[in-house]
Amino acid sequence: MGGRCEDLAERLWPENLQEVQDGLSKSAGIPVLFAHVSGRPLAACEDLTAFCRTFTRSVALSRPCLGCGRLSADRDVAIAPDRLRSLFYVCPLGLTDIAVPIKAAGEVIGHLVTAQTRLGDLLSLDDGPRPPDSEECSSLLAEAPTRTEAELAAVAAGLSTVAWLTGSLAASRRRNLRLADHIREQNRYFQQYVTTDAVTGVANRRHFCSSLHAETVRARRYKRSLSVAVLDVEGFRRTNDEFGHDVGDVMLRNIAECLVSTVRQTDLVGRVGGDEFAILFPETTRAEAMIALGRIHGQIDDLNASGELPVEVRVTVGVVDRSAEADDLLTAAMKAEQQARPLAGVTV
């Protein structure tokens, strides 16, 4: 489930995120980065190493400046208007960055973050101790671009608008993606509903016949082997009459499990009648199909020996292959099954 949530979060962002980020950086005159809520960059930056060195690490909280290592100053940043003040973070050196949360339906999914800029007017607002003058701090201050309060306020206002639009689109995409996931889930359910027998879980008659037709066409065109077996459960109606339909359903499910667990994944087991199963054996001659039916015989013997059912399971089997030259191999297999004599166990 966690993987699906992470995948959904990745799909919320617009495909042209890199283009948007580059455009914002150019218009703001300051490097701008789309960051995941965890702080991971979501798009490439021309100089990501320098950018990450000059923007603070945890964009949701007061956090240390990567340049001087001091915490952001807890003070009322004198940048108007008031509604933008919470977006600014200032370290004791006076380096400022802007971190605008991107919200989708009230949930923060990321941030728009600017590289730190120098705003000299803010230095006078810091009444606390200044970090010692050092060559590293001087270099950091020299490298940081200088912006006026008005310029930074304009950048913050612009980024706020972009963040709001991005969050609104993300919320819409989230709804659409969840709806699409729901529709796919429903389609899988209906696909299973229309192709699967409700009692046994194997293919129903319609799906089996459709698969048989496709395999028959392929086998005849490419001269490949193909076999079909029909198994009739002896005494199924009597079991329903004497022990109830629930016991009869358990019998069918046990037989279906024996068939599915014995045949190959490329074979197809289906329930084609009330007490009849069929097996489609692609790329299989009649002799090879008989070997598989021998294994099924052993599974049914084990089922009878387990005592799980109140009656002994007996099935009659008919097998045909493509050489039968029948238009409908399923019908031919059913006729072969009707001609077989029902004895204890499996009869072919």
C-alpha positions in Angstrom: 0.0 0.0 0.0 2.9 2.4 0.8 4.3 1.8 -2.7 1.0 2.8 -4.3 0.8 6.0 -2.2 4.4 7.0 -3.2 3.6 6.2 -6.8 0.5 8.4 -6.6 2.5 11.3 -5.0 5.0 11.1 -7.9 2.2 11.4 -10.5 0.7 14.6 -8.9 3.3 16.9 -10.4 2.9 18.4 -13.9 5.0 16.8 -16.7 6.6 20.2 -17.6 7.8 20.8 -14.0 11.4 21.4 -15.2 10.2 24.0 -17.7 8.1 25.8 -15.0 11.1 25.8 -12.6 13.5 27.2 -15.2 11.0 29.9 -16.1 10.5 30.8 -12.4 14.2 31.0 -11.9 14.6 33.3 -14.9 11.8 35.6 -14.0 12.7 35.8 -10.3 16.4 36.3 -11.0 17.1 33.9 -8.2 17.5 30.1 -8.5 14.1 28.4 -7.6 13.7 24.7 -6.9 10.6 22.5 -6.6 11.2 20.3 -3.6 9.3 17.3 -2.3 7.9 17.6 1.2 10.8 15.5 2.3 13.2 18.1 0.8 14.2 16.0 -2.2 14.5 18.1 -5.4 11.8 17.3 -8.0 13.5 18.9 -10.9 17.1 19.5 -12.0 19.0 22.7 -11.1 21.8 24.1 -13.2 24.1 24.2 -10.2 22.4 21.9 -7.7 25.5 21.6 -5.5 25.7 25.4 -5.0 22.0 25.7 -4.6 21.8 23.0 -1.9 24.7 24.7 -0.1 22.8 28.0 0.1 19.2 26.9 0.8 18.2 25.6 4.1 17.5 22.0 4.7 14.1 21.4 6.3 11.8 23.8 4.6 8.8 23.2 6.9 10.5 24.3 10.2 13.1 26.7 11.6 16.3 25.1 10.4 20.0 25.7 10.3 21.6 27.7 7.5 23.8 25.5 5.4 26.3 28.3 5.2 26.8 29.4 8.8 25.2 26.5 10.6 23.1 28.8 12.8 19.3 28.5 13.2 17.0 30.8 11.4 16.3 33.9 13.4 13.0 33.9 15.3 11.9 37.4 14.7 9.3 39.3 12.9 10.7 39.8 9.4 10.1 43.3 8.3 9.0 42.5 4.8 5.5 43.6 3.7 2.8 42.5 3.3 2.2 40.7 6.5 0.7 37.6 4.7 4.1 36.8 3.2 6.2 37.0 6.4 5.8 33.3 7.2 7.4 32.4 3.9 10.7 34.1 4.7 13.6 32.4 6.7 16.6 34.5 7.8 19.8 33.2 9.3 21.9 35.3 11.7 24.1 36.4 8.8 21.1 38.0 7.2 20.8 35.5 4.4 17.2 35.0 3.4 15.4 32.3 1.6 11.7 31.8 0.7 9.9 28.5 1.2 6.3 28.4 -0.1 4.3 25.3 0.7 2.5 23.6 -2.1 -0.8 22.2 -0.8 -3.2 19.7 -2.4 -6.5 19.6 -0.7 -5.0 21.0 2.5 -2.0 18.5 2.5 1.5 19.9 2.0 3.0 17.9 -0.9 6.1 20.0 -1.5 7.7 23.5 -1.4 8.9 26.1 -3.8 12.3 27.2 -2.4 14.6 30.0 -3.5 18.4 30.0 -3.0 19.5 32.3 -0.2 19.8 36.0 -1.0 21.5 38.8 0.9 19.3 41.5 2.4 21.5 43.9 4.3 18.7 45.9 5.9 17.7 42.8 7.9 21.1 42.7 9.7 20.1 45.5 11.9 17.1 43.6 13.2 19.2 40.9 14.7 19.8 41.8 18.4 21.4 38.4 19.1 25.1 37.5 18.8 26.5 37.7 15.3 28.6 34.7 14.0 32.3 35.5 14.0 33.7 37.1 11.0 35.4 34.4 9.0 36.7 33.9 5.5 34.0 31.3 4.9 31.2 33.7 6.1 32.6 36.5 4.0 32.8 34.3 1.0 29.2 33.1 1.6 27.9 36.7 1.9 29.9 37.7 -1.2 28.4 34.9 -3.3 24.8 35.5 -2.3 22.9 37.8 -4.6 21.5 41.0 -3.1 17.8 41.8 -3.4 15.7 44.6 -2.0 12.7 44.0 0.3 10.3 44.9 -2.5 12.0 42.5 -4.9 11.9 39.6 -2.5 8.2 40.4 -1.6 7.4 40.4 -5.3 9.2 37.0 -5.7 7.3 35.6 -2.7 4.0 36.8 -4.0 4.7 35.3 -7.5 5.8 32.0 -6.0 2.7 31.9 -3.8 0.5 32.1 -6.9 2.5 29.4 -8.6 2.3 27.2 -5.5 -1.4 27.7 -5.3 -1.9 26.8 -9.0 0.4 23.8 -8.7 -1.4 22.6 -5.6 -4.8 23.0 -7.2 -3.7 21.1 -10.3 -2.2 18.4 -8.1 -5.4 18.0 -6.1 -7.3 17.7 -9.4 -4.8 15.1 -10.7 -5.1 13.2 -7.4 -8.9 13.0 -7.8 -8.5 11.9 -11.4 -5.8 9.4 -10.7 -7.8 7.9 -7.8 -10.9 7.7 -10.0 -8.9 6.0 -12.8 -7.5 3.5 -10.2 -11.1 2.9 -9.0 -12.3 2.3 -12.6 -9.4 0.0 -13.3 -10.2 -2.0 -10.2 -13.8 -2.2 -11.2 -12.9 -3.3 -14.7 -10.7 -6.1 -13.2 -13.6 -7.1 -11.0 -16.1 -7.2 -13.9 -13.5 -9.0 -16.1 -13.2 -11.6 -13.5 -16.9 -11.7 -12.9 -17.7 -12.4 -16.6 -14.9 -14.9 -17.1 -14.9 -16.9 -13.8 -17.2 -19.5 -12.5 -18.6 -18.2 -9.2 -18.6 -21.5 -7.3 -15.2 -23.0 -8.3 -13.2 -19.9 -9.4 -12.1 -21.6 -12.7 -13.1 -20.3 -16.1 -16.8 -20.3 -16.9 -18.2 -21.8 -20.1 -18.1 -18.6 -22.1 -14.5 -17.8 -21.3 -13.4 -21.4 -21.9 -15.2 -21.6 -25.3 -13.7 -18.3 -26.3 -10.2 -19.5 -25.4 -10.7 -22.8 -27.1 -11.8 -21.1 -30.3 -8.7 -18.9 -30.3 -6.4 -21.9 -29.6 -8.1 -24.0 -32.2 -7.5 -21.4 -34.9 -3.9 -21.0 -33.9 -3.3 -24.7 -33.8 -4.8 -25.3 -37.2 -3.0 -22.4 -38.8 0.5 -23.3 -37.5 -0.1 -27.1 -37.4 0.3 -27.3 -33.6 -0.9 -29.9 -31.2 -4.1 -29.2 -29.1 -6.1 -31.5 -26.8 -9.3 -31.1 -24.9 -10.6 -33.2 -22.0 -14.0 -33.2 -20.4 -14.6 -34.6 -16.9 -18.1 -35.5 -15.6 -18.5 -35.7 -11.8 -20.5 -38.9 -11.1 -23.2 -38.7 -8.4 -23.1 -34.9 -8.1 -26.8 -34.5 -8.3 -27.3 -37.2 -5.7 -24.9 -35.5 -3.4 -26.9 -32.3 -3.7 -30.1 -34.1 -3.0 -28.8 -36.1 0.0 -26.4 -33.6 1.6 -27.4 -30.2 0.3 -26.1 -27.8 -2.3 -23.4 -26.5 0.1 -21.8 -30.0 0.2 -22.1 -30.2 -3.6 -20.3 -26.9 -4.0 -17.5 -28.1 -1.7 -17.2 -31.2 -3.8 -16.9 -29.0 -7.0 -14.4 -26.7 -5.4 -12.2 -29.6 -4.3 -12.2 -31.1 -7.7 -11.4 -27.8 -9.3 -8.5 -27.4 -6.9 -7.2 -30.8 -7.9 -7.4 -29.9 -11.6 -5.8 -26.5 -11.3 -3.0 -27.7 -9.0 -2.1 -30.5 -11.4 -2.1 -29.0 -14.9 0.4 -26.4 -16.3 -0.1 -22.7 -16.0 -0.5 -22.6 -19.8 -3.5 -25.0 -19.6 -7.0 -23.8 -18.9 -9.5 -25.4 -16.5 -13.2 -24.5 -16.9 -16.6 -25.5 -15.6 -18.7 -26.0 -18.7 -21.8 -27.6 -17.0 -23.4 -28.2 -13.6 -21.2 -31.3 -13.0 -18.8 -31.0 -16.0 -15.3 -29.6 -16.1 -13.1 -29.2 -19.2 -9.3 -28.8 -19.6 -7.7 -27.1 -22.6 -4.2 -28.4 -23.3 -2.4 -26.2 -25.8 0.7 -27.7 -27.5 -0.3 -31.1 -26.2 -1.0 -34.4 -28.0 -3.7 -36.8 -26.8 -1.0 -39.1 -25.3 0.5 -36.2 -23.4 -2.9 -35.2 -22.1 -3.5 -38.7 -20.9 -0.3 -38.4 -18.8 -1.7 -35.2 -17.2 -5.1 -37.0 -16.5 -3.1 -39.8 -14.8 -1.8 -37.2 -12.4 -5.3 -35.9 -11.8 -6.4 -39.5 -11.1 -3.8 -39.6 -8.3 -5.0 -36.3 -6.9 -8.7 -37.5 -6.8 -7.6 -40.7 -5.1 -5.9 -38.6 -2.5 -9.0 -36.5 -2.1 -11.1 -39.6 -1.6 -8.6 -41.0 0.9 -8.7 -37.7 3.0 -12.3 -38.2 3.9 -13.1 -34.5 3.4 -16.2 -35.4 1.4 -19.1 -37.5 2.6 -19.2 -39.4 -0.7 -16.5 -40.9 -3.0 -15.6 -38.7 -5.9 -15.9 -40.5 -9.3 -15.4 -38.8 -12.7 -15.7 -39.9 -16.3 -13.3 -38.4 -18.8 -13.3 -38.0 -22.5 -10.3 -36.7 -24.4 -9.9 -35.5 -28.1 -7.1 -33.7 -29.9 -6.9 -31.7 -33.1 -6.6 -34.8 -35.2 -10.2 -35.5 -34.5 -11.1 -33.1 -37.3 -14.2 -31.9 -35.3 -15.5 -28.4 -35.8 -16.1 -28.2 -32.0 -13.5 -30.0 -29.9 -15.5 -29.4 -26.7 -18.6 -31.1 -28.2 -16.4 -34.0 -29.5 -14.8 -34.4 -26.0 -18.2 -34.4 -24.4 -19.3 -37.2 -26.8 -16.2 -39.1 -26.0 -16.9 -38.7 -22.3 -20.5 -40.0 -22.7 -19.2 -43.1 -24.4 -16.8 -43.9 -21.5 -18.0 -46.4 -19.0 -18.2 -45.0 -15.5 -16.1 -47.0 -13.1 -14.6 -46.1 -9.7 -12.0 -43.4 -10.0 -11.2 -41.9 -13.4 -12.4 -43.6 -16.6 -11.2 -42.6 -20.0 
